[in-house]
């Protein structure tokens, strides 16, 4: 039995020795530098920094790739290497031209460099197959380089690649990848074709998205016949578009985040006009669900007259397109807005979440006549997926339903349970989690006036909230 177990290791050592005897070539220096560049994940973090400058799939690829790398690195170096205890190949197995400046003294199996490379490349490919195809050869080169410079056996590299790829693939459980197809919608002929954008007025929120980018000029080039107006402290999205209606606009447009889009949708619904959504915010949840990924796609749909019908929900008569919530989240939004000027949106949201989770109190609500104590009540315009505490997208924008989810606060250690269930990707199976779907919902606060947050904005406090589904909105979207 012992000889059978040692056979793979003997073959591994023979292959490593054969690679060590390869004749010298200019590739030796390239592989040595590539191997050193990947030390401590520096190469991949540099690639992630470059990808992170591009919004959309490149930025998501950078986040998933970097996150997968960090998890796989910890798994390999903290758990697997000590468990297997394999020492590295004997020094001197390769020529001095190949040897690293500093020989590693850690254990050998599996290869941490290979795990990090595979985790990053797989994570990138999950979000963008094109970018993954560009990164994959470099990742393979890093893996092979570890054998070429004599610090790993081939089996170490293969095992590291398998671990890294598996970790990245498993990230789908905690952070599901969005489908490439948009949500189901119903086509409509109520969207007029506007060549060059003639008859379209677009309200632009220059404060949405990247702080140093105002999309007005790009929109003007895409739709030279459209009227493009930047909003400011004195003229909101609603003000700009209401004036456009009085001036005879045939269609309304908006470039900004989800809050700006919701405000524009309210005006479009009021006057029965189609809406062009030109994604220019940080997350662009609604635009991504409806299937408008870029301003170019929106402009193409406007000129062609391609439109769809989507559901619009409302809370106390105010329309919202994505989600509304009561409890911890509205306070999180308020604190984020107060801090964002100094810290930026992402850091401000992180700090705000920490503050609210540390000091927040549950609210007592009456939900369609049933009393509950909850940390947060979530209402989606349409049924969201995945189920649980991190809803991300909707398979349909015309299902006619309100998606109600909440976290119970009447259980012992309820908040701790909910957090742990979320971290483990099993919140939908937690006792703290409840969900159901309705067409209309009435919520009364028994803890005094509560604020409601919808589409990233915060509404006025109230003690009663009536959630309904309103008429459908016509939105420009290219035929697929």
C-alpha positions, 0 to 999 in steps of 0.5 A, a space after each residue: 500500500 505504501 508503494 502505491 501511495 508513493 508512486 504519484 510523488 515519484 512521478 511528480 519528482 521525475 517530471 520536476 527533474 526533467 523540467 529542471 534539465 531543460 536547456 537554457 533559453 531567453 524564456 528563463 528570465 521571463 518566467 523568473 520575473 513572472 513568478 516573482 511578480 506574482 509574489 503575495 498576489 501583487 500581479 493580480 492586485 495590480 490587474 484588479 486595480 486596472 479593471 476596477 477603473 472600468 465600470 460594469 463587468 470589468 469592475 465586477 470581475 476585479 472584485 470577484 477575482 480579488 476576493 477569490 484570490 484572498 480566500 484561496 490564499 488563506 485556505 492554502 497557506 493557513 489550512 492545506 499546507 500545514 495539513 499536507 506538510 510537503 517540503 519543496 524540491 531540493 535546491 540546485 535542481 535548476 540552473 542559477 539563471 532560473 533561480 529566484 532571488 529569494 528562495 521560499 522556505 514555506 511548505 510546498 503543497 499545494 502551490 499558493 501562487 497557482 491557487 491565487 492565479 487560478 482563483 483570480 482568473 476564474 473569478 474574472 472569467 465568471 464576470 467577463 469571459 473575454 477578460 478571463 480569456 486574456 488573464 488565463 494564459 498569464 495565470 497558467 504561466 505563473 503556475 508553470 513558472 513555479 516548476 520552472 524556477 524549481 520551487 514547486 513540483 508539478 503536482 503542487 501547481 495542479 493542486 493549487 490550480 484546482 483549489 483556486 478554481 474551486 474557491 472562485 466557483 464557490 463564490 457563486 453561492 455567496 455572490 450569485 452571478 447575474 444572468 446575461 439575459 435581462 428580466 422578462 418584459 412585454 414589448 410595446 409599440 407605445 415608444 415612438 422612434 426619435 431619430 437623433 433623439 428629436 423630441 427627447 429631453 434628458 435630465 442628467 444628474 452629474 453627481 451620480 456615478 463617478 465623481 469626475 465624469 459628467 455624461 452630458 457630452 457623451 449623451 449629446 454625441 449619441 443623440 444630437 437632436 435631444 435636449 440634455 439638461 444637467 440638474 442642480 441644487 435649484 432644479 431637480 429631475 422632476 423640475 426639469 422633466 415637468 418643464 419638458 412636458 410643458 414644452 411639448 417633449 415626446 419622450 423623457 430621459 434620465 441619466 443618473 442613479 436609481 433615485 434619479 430614474 425613479 423620479 423621472 419615472 414618476 413624471 413619465 407615468 403622470 403624463 403617459 410618456 415613454 422613458 429612456 434610461 441612460 445608465 450613469 449611476 453607481 449600481 444602475 439596478 433598474 437599468 441592468 434588470 430591464 436590459 439597458 447596459 450602456 447609454 449606447 444601447 439606450 440611444 439605439 432604442 430611442 432612435 429605433 422606437 423599441 420599447 417594453 412595459 415594466 411594473 412600477 410599485 408605489 409606497 403611499 402613492 410615490 412610485 419606486 422601481 426597485 425596492 423599498 424598506 423600513 427599519 435599519 436600511 433607511 437609517 443606513 442611507 441617511 448616515 451614508 448621505 451625511 458621510 459621503 461628501 467626506 468619505 465617498 459613497 462606498 466607504 460611507 456606506 461601509 461606515 454607516 452599516 457598521 454604525 447602524 448594526 451596532 446601535 440599531 433597534 428593531 421596529 414593531 410593525 403590523 403587516 397586513 394585520 399581523 404583528 411582527 418585531 423586525 430588524 428590517 422589512 424589504 419590499 421589492 417591485 417584483 420577486 427578487 432572486 436569490 432568496 434571502 438577505 441579499 436580493 440582487 435581480 429580478 427574473 421578471 419585471 411584469 409579474 404584478 407582485 410585491 416581494 416582501 422579506 423581513 428579519 424577525 427580531 423576536 428570537 434569541 440572538 436573532 440578529 447574530 443568527 441572521 448575520 451568520 446565516 448571511 455569511 454562510 449563504 443560507 439566510 433563506 433557511 434561517 429561522 430569522 428570515 420570512 418572505 411572501 408575495 402579495 399584490 398590495 401590502 399595508 404596514 403600520 408602525 407600532 414604534 412611532 413614525 418610521 422613515 421608508 427608503 426606496 430606490 436609494 432615497 429616504 422618504 418622510 417618516 410615517 406610521 402607515 405605509 400602503 404598498 401597491 402596484 401602479 400602471 406600467 411604464 414604457 421604457 426604451 430598450 433595444 430588441 434582442 
